[in-house]
Amino acid sequence: MFETTPPAWYVVHTKPRQEARALDNLQNQGFHCFLPTMQVQKLRNQKVQTVTEPMFSRYLFIQLDDTTQNWGPIRSTLGVSKLVSFGPLPAKMPPEFIAFLQEAPPETLDRMFAPGDSVHIANGPLKGLEGQYIAHDGETRAFVLVDLLGQPQKLRMAVESLRVA
């Protein structure tokens, strides 16, 4: 008599920016997958937009049965690069970690500055200038509009060098 083990979660490494494609193609083949996402602010065409991006760039999670499921089609799936493994064994994820990601409330980005806020540059070569906060550019940088030589200039600055004016 065979002893059955519950399906385990594994990590799929995807091709660059093809997480959603890999997810769709794996799900179309009947695999149970999970792609955690988050909301981020991006500057596109001079406008700040909130977009949904994968939480872990180039990775998604797949639940597989060790004994009865055929894993062969995974590596040839469009968008998939490979199953993450350490030596000959695929990397298993703790089910508690996947449950935490699935049940966690979506993160809201709490920003120090809102678009349009007046800011003061506190250090660096432009110390003392005032400008207008435009948007975050990642976690550590921001776009600021300052007046240089009578012309408005959009600069990318370190967030830690900015203060509320």
Residue frames as qw, qx, qy, qz and C-alpha x, y, z in Angstrom:
[[0.000, 0.889, 0.457, 0.000, 0.00, 0.00, 0.00],
 [0.428, 0.430, -0.010, 0.795, 1.36, 3.42, -0.98],
 [0.289, -0.654, -0.401, 0.573, 1.71, 6.19, 1.56],
 [0.306, 0.755, 0.308, 0.491, 0.60, 9.50, 0.05],
 [0.374, -0.329, -0.210, 0.841, 2.27, 12.75, 0.90],
 [0.211, 0.859, 0.358, -0.300, 0.48, 16.08, 0.57],
 [0.574, 0.669, 0.122, 0.457, 1.49, 18.28, -2.37],
 [0.524, -0.520, -0.075, 0.670, 4.41, 20.60, -1.61],
 [0.261, 0.955, 0.058, -0.132, 5.19, 24.11, -2.81],
 [0.734, -0.042, 0.259, 0.627, 8.19, 24.64, -5.08],
 [0.001, -0.782, 0.067, 0.619, 9.79, 27.70, -6.70],
 [0.687, 0.521, 0.395, 0.318, 9.71, 28.34, -10.45],
 [0.260, -0.520, 0.213, 0.785, 12.32, 30.68, -11.94],
 [0.554, 0.721, 0.410, -0.070, 10.79, 32.54, -14.89],
 [0.541, 0.343, 0.233, 0.732, 12.24, 34.34, -17.86],
 [0.162, -0.178, -0.194, 0.951, 12.68, 38.11, -17.39],
 [0.346, 0.193, 0.095, -0.913, 9.33, 39.93, -17.03],
 [0.523, -0.005, -0.682, -0.511, 7.39, 36.79, -17.96],
 [0.138, -0.031, 0.837, -0.528, 5.97, 35.85, -14.57],
 [0.600, 0.279, 0.295, -0.689, 2.34, 36.35, -15.67],
 [0.645, 0.402, -0.509, -0.406, 2.94, 34.43, -18.91],
 [0.266, 0.216, -0.924, 0.169, 4.47, 31.49, -17.02],
 [0.330, 0.084, 0.677, -0.653, 1.61, 31.59, -14.49],
 [0.683, 0.337, -0.001, -0.648, -1.06, 31.48, -17.23],
 [0.608, 0.379, -0.655, -0.240, 0.66, 28.69, -19.16],
 [0.106, 0.158, -0.922, 0.337, 1.25, 26.55, -16.06],
 [0.452, 0.171, 0.551, -0.680, -2.35, 27.00, -14.91],
 [0.686, 0.370, -0.255, -0.572, -3.59, 26.10, -18.41],
 [0.504, 0.276, -0.818, -0.034, -1.74, 22.77, -18.00],
 [0.756, -0.447, -0.428, -0.212, -3.58, 22.09, -14.72],
 [0.549, 0.014, -0.519, 0.655, -0.85, 23.09, -12.25],
 [0.354, -0.873, -0.336, 0.013, -1.81, 24.95, -9.08],
 [0.542, 0.246, -0.113, 0.796, 0.36, 28.09, -8.95],
 [0.266, -0.887, -0.308, 0.220, 0.65, 31.30, -6.95],
 [0.475, 0.396, 0.023, 0.786, 2.22, 34.59, -8.03],
 [0.289, -0.726, -0.400, 0.479, 2.32, 37.11, -5.16],
 [0.327, 0.593, 0.238, 0.696, 1.95, 40.68, -6.39],
 [0.284, -0.584, -0.358, 0.671, 2.13, 44.18, -4.94],
 [0.253, 0.914, 0.284, 0.142, 1.09, 47.68, -5.91],
 [0.545, -0.313, 0.069, 0.775, 3.96, 50.06, -6.77],
 [0.232, 0.907, 0.127, -0.329, 4.08, 53.61, -8.02],
 [0.639, 0.054, 0.423, 0.640, 5.85, 54.18, -11.33],
 [0.136, 0.697, -0.069, -0.701, 6.51, 57.30, -13.36],
 [0.488, 0.244, 0.727, 0.417, 5.27, 56.66, -16.92],
 [0.214, 0.595, 0.457, 0.626, 4.84, 59.34, -19.57],
 [0.055, 0.341, -0.216, 0.913, 5.35, 62.09, -16.98],
 [0.651, -0.430, -0.076, -0.621, 2.52, 60.68, -14.82],
 [0.174, -0.292, 0.865, -0.369, 2.64, 58.68, -11.61],
 [0.763, -0.052, -0.405, -0.501, 0.75, 55.42, -12.06],
 [0.564, -0.346, 0.682, -0.312, 0.06, 52.64, -9.61],
 [0.683, 0.310, -0.579, -0.320, 0.81, 49.29, -11.23],
 [0.899, -0.306, 0.265, -0.167, 0.71, 45.69, -10.07],
 [0.420, 0.625, -0.658, 0.018, 4.07, 43.91, -10.15],
 [0.862, -0.128, -0.482, 0.091, 5.33, 40.54, -8.93],
 [0.554, -0.816, 0.150, -0.069, 6.53, 40.66, -5.34],
 [0.633, -0.437, 0.544, 0.334, 9.51, 38.47, -6.24],
 [0.456, 0.699, -0.327, -0.443, 10.84, 39.39, -9.66],
 [0.473, 0.423, -0.739, -0.227, 11.29, 36.29, -11.88],
 [0.054, 0.053, -0.962, 0.263, 9.78, 33.85, -9.34],
 [0.680, -0.222, -0.106, -0.691, 6.45, 32.19, -8.74],
 [0.350, -0.244, 0.845, -0.322, 5.33, 29.24, -6.66],
 [0.665, 0.084, -0.556, -0.491, 3.89, 25.93, -7.86],
 [0.650, -0.283, 0.578, -0.404, 2.23, 23.16, -5.84],
 [0.591, 0.348, -0.675, -0.272, 3.26, 19.70, -6.95],
 [0.919, -0.263, 0.194, -0.222, 2.57, 16.14, -5.89],
 [0.181, -0.645, 0.729, 0.140, 5.83, 14.21, -5.47],
 [0.489, -0.086, 0.868, 0.012, 4.43, 10.83, -6.42],
 [0.538, 0.477, 0.695, 0.002, 1.73, 11.06, -9.11],
 [0.315, 0.895, 0.092, -0.303, 2.27, 14.31, -11.02],
 [0.769, 0.309, 0.217, 0.516, 4.34, 14.55, -14.20],
 [0.257, -0.808, 0.015, 0.529, 6.82, 17.43, -13.78],
 [0.598, 0.079, 0.501, 0.621, 8.26, 17.14, -17.29],
 [0.271, 0.747, 0.439, 0.419, 6.13, 19.82, -18.98],
 [0.313, -0.883, -0.161, 0.310, 7.16, 22.50, -16.46],
 [0.455, -0.495, 0.317, 0.669, 10.60, 23.26, -17.87],
 [0.281, 0.182, 0.624, 0.706, 9.31, 23.55, -21.46],
 [0.046, 0.808, 0.573, -0.125, 6.43, 25.86, -20.53],
 [0.310, 0.643, 0.135, 0.688, 6.52, 29.30, -22.19],
 [0.262, -0.837, 0.083, -0.473, 7.80, 31.87, -19.70],
 [0.837, -0.527, 0.146, 0.021, 9.47, 29.30, -17.44],
 [0.238, 0.749, -0.617, 0.053, 13.24, 29.15, -17.13],
 [0.516, 0.129, -0.831, 0.161, 13.54, 26.28, -14.63],
 [0.716, -0.631, -0.278, -0.109, 12.53, 24.86, -11.28],
 [0.052, -0.785, 0.502, -0.360, 14.79, 26.25, -8.57],
 [0.955, -0.194, -0.223, 0.030, 16.87, 23.45, -7.08],
 [0.269, -0.787, 0.547, -0.095, 19.75, 22.89, -4.75],
 [0.249, -0.290, 0.913, 0.140, 21.82, 20.13, -6.25],
 [0.118, -0.126, -0.886, -0.430, 19.53, 17.41, -7.61],
 [0.079, -0.537, -0.802, 0.248, 16.55, 18.31, -5.36],
 [0.014, -0.656, -0.330, -0.678, 13.99, 21.02, -6.20],
 [0.080, 0.122, -0.480, 0.865, 13.71, 23.72, -3.52],
 [0.299, -0.595, -0.740, -0.092, 10.62, 23.22, -1.33],
 [0.105, -0.447, 0.141, -0.877, 8.89, 26.18, 0.31],
 [0.011, 0.174, 0.827, -0.535, 7.30, 25.90, 3.75],
 [0.077, -0.583, -0.721, -0.366, 3.51, 25.82, 3.36],
 [0.276, -0.739, -0.417, 0.452, 3.24, 28.36, 6.20],
 [0.222, -0.365, 0.226, 0.876, 5.18, 30.90, 4.12],
 [0.023, -0.245, -0.687, -0.684, 2.87, 30.47, 1.12],
 [0.237, -0.685, -0.689, 0.005, -0.21, 30.71, 3.39],
 [0.282, -0.618, -0.192, 0.708, 1.19, 33.91, 4.91],
 [0.108, -0.163, 0.420, 0.886, 1.68, 35.46, 1.45],
 [0.122, -0.394, -0.771, -0.486, -1.80, 34.40, 0.30],
 [0.325, -0.714, -0.615, 0.079, -3.57, 35.71, 3.41],
 [0.352, -0.335, -0.151, 0.861, -1.57, 38.89, 4.03],
 [0.256, 0.865, 0.351, -0.251, -3.49, 42.11, 3.39],
 [0.612, 0.589, 0.123, 0.513, -2.16, 44.12, 0.46],
 [0.487, -0.361, -0.145, 0.782, 0.56, 46.55, 1.45],
 [0.198, 0.944, 0.239, 0.117, -0.20, 50.21, 1.09],
 [0.613, 0.246, -0.115, 0.742, 2.78, 52.35, 0.31],
 [0.307, -0.893, -0.241, 0.223, 3.15, 54.97, 3.02],
 [0.575, 0.479, 0.023, 0.663, 5.14, 57.79, 1.51],
 [0.377, -0.434, -0.277, 0.770, 6.88, 60.62, 3.38],
 [0.078, 0.356, -0.162, -0.917, 5.99, 63.00, 0.58],
 [0.535, 0.566, 0.616, -0.118, 2.96, 63.36, -1.63],
 [0.441, 0.362, 0.419, 0.707, 3.15, 64.65, -5.20],
 [0.011, -0.824, -0.258, -0.505, 3.08, 68.45, -5.11],
 [0.618, -0.727, -0.153, 0.260, 4.67, 68.81, -1.64],
 [0.213, 0.896, -0.315, 0.231, 7.33, 71.50, -1.25],
 [0.919, -0.253, -0.079, 0.293, 10.66, 69.96, -0.30],
 [0.086, -0.927, 0.366, 0.010, 14.03, 71.28, 0.83],
 [0.853, 0.300, -0.362, 0.228, 17.29, 69.61, -0.26],
 [0.621, -0.778, 0.097, -0.024, 19.20, 69.04, 2.99],
 [0.542, -0.562, 0.514, 0.355, 22.56, 67.77, 1.70],
 [0.714, 0.313, 0.491, 0.389, 24.62, 67.20, -1.41],
 [0.369, 0.045, 0.257, 0.892, 25.71, 69.64, -4.10],
 [0.137, -0.530, -0.431, -0.717, 22.24, 71.22, -4.29],
 [0.364, -0.438, -0.650, 0.502, 21.93, 71.75, -0.52],
 [0.022, -0.382, -0.230, 0.895, 19.63, 74.63, 0.30],
 [0.237, -0.026, -0.531, -0.813, 17.48, 74.52, -2.86],
 [0.506, 0.223, 0.611, -0.566, 13.75, 74.15, -2.62],
 [0.210, 0.093, -0.754, -0.615, 11.64, 72.22, -5.08],
 [0.744, -0.007, 0.099, -0.660, 8.46, 70.32, -5.64],
 [0.417, -0.155, 0.895, -0.031, 8.21, 66.60, -4.98],
 [0.544, 0.242, -0.469, -0.653, 6.98, 64.73, -8.08],
 [0.942, -0.057, -0.175, -0.280, 7.15, 60.98, -7.35],
 [0.655, -0.491, 0.571, 0.061, 9.10, 58.12, -5.80],
 [0.658, 0.535, -0.500, -0.175, 11.50, 56.23, -8.05],
 [0.681, 0.066, -0.692, 0.229, 11.91, 52.96, -6.19],
 [0.644, -0.613, -0.425, 0.170, 12.52, 52.76, -2.45],
 [0.577, -0.469, -0.087, 0.663, 15.47, 55.12, -2.07],
 [0.234, -0.034, 0.298, 0.925, 15.10, 57.74, -4.82],
 [0.229, 0.739, 0.549, -0.317, 12.57, 60.39, -5.82],
 [0.360, 0.469, 0.357, 0.723, 11.94, 62.86, -8.61],
 [0.181, -0.716, -0.319, 0.594, 12.00, 66.52, -7.59],
 [0.387, 0.740, 0.302, 0.460, 11.26, 69.58, -9.74],
 [0.427, -0.624, -0.100, 0.647, 13.68, 72.44, -8.96],
 [0.357, 0.931, 0.075, 0.009, 14.32, 75.81, -10.57],
 [0.669, -0.339, 0.282, 0.598, 17.87, 75.94, -11.96],
 [0.241, -0.162, 0.380, 0.878, 19.03, 78.94, -13.98],
 [0.388, 0.272, 0.013, -0.880, 15.44, 80.10, -14.46],
 [0.608, 0.114, -0.619, -0.484, 14.30, 76.75, -15.91],
 [0.811, -0.294, 0.335, -0.379, 12.38, 73.96, -14.14],
 [0.388, 0.435, -0.810, -0.063, 14.49, 70.79, -14.02],
 [0.921, -0.268, -0.049, -0.279, 13.38, 67.30, -13.02],
 [0.152, 0.596, -0.754, 0.231, 16.07, 65.72, -10.86],
 [0.864, -0.219, -0.451, -0.050, 16.42, 62.27, -9.36],
 [0.095, -0.659, 0.507, -0.548, 17.43, 62.62, -5.71],
 [0.381, -0.060, -0.873, 0.298, 18.05, 60.33, -2.76],
 [0.451, -0.687, -0.464, -0.330, 14.94, 60.39, -0.56],
 [0.647, -0.521, -0.339, 0.441, 17.07, 60.74, 2.59],
 [0.368, -0.015, 0.019, 0.929, 18.42, 64.09, 1.32],
 [0.174, -0.507, -0.396, -0.746, 14.92, 65.62, 1.18],
 [0.088, -0.288, -0.670, 0.679, 13.05, 67.43, 3.99],
 [0.053, 0.780, 0.612, 0.119, 9.54, 68.91, 4.12],
 [0.258, 0.297, -0.005, 0.919, 9.83, 72.64, 3.39]]
